[in-house]
Amino acid sequence: MRIEVDVEACVSGGQCVLAAPEVFDQREEDGVVVVLDATPPDGLAEAVREAAVRCPARAIRVRP
C-alpha cells in the first residue's frame, strides 16, 4: 500500500490523525496533513483506508 496526499486540498480537519495516528500527523502552523509513513505495514491498512474515507476534502488516496 502507498499513500498519496493532496496537501493543497487538505482542510486541516484532523480526521486522518484520529483514524491512523501512526501514519498521519498535522503541521503545527496550519494543521495541514503530514504523512509519517507513506508505505505503512499491512497491519495498518484498515486504519489508513478509514482515514481516507473520513477525510472531508478527499485529499488522501490509498494505492495498492
Summary of the structure (lengths in Angstrom):
residues: 64
radius of gyration: 10.3
end to end distance: 4.4
largest distance: 31.4
contacts: 175
relative contact order: 0.36
helix: 28%
strand: 22%
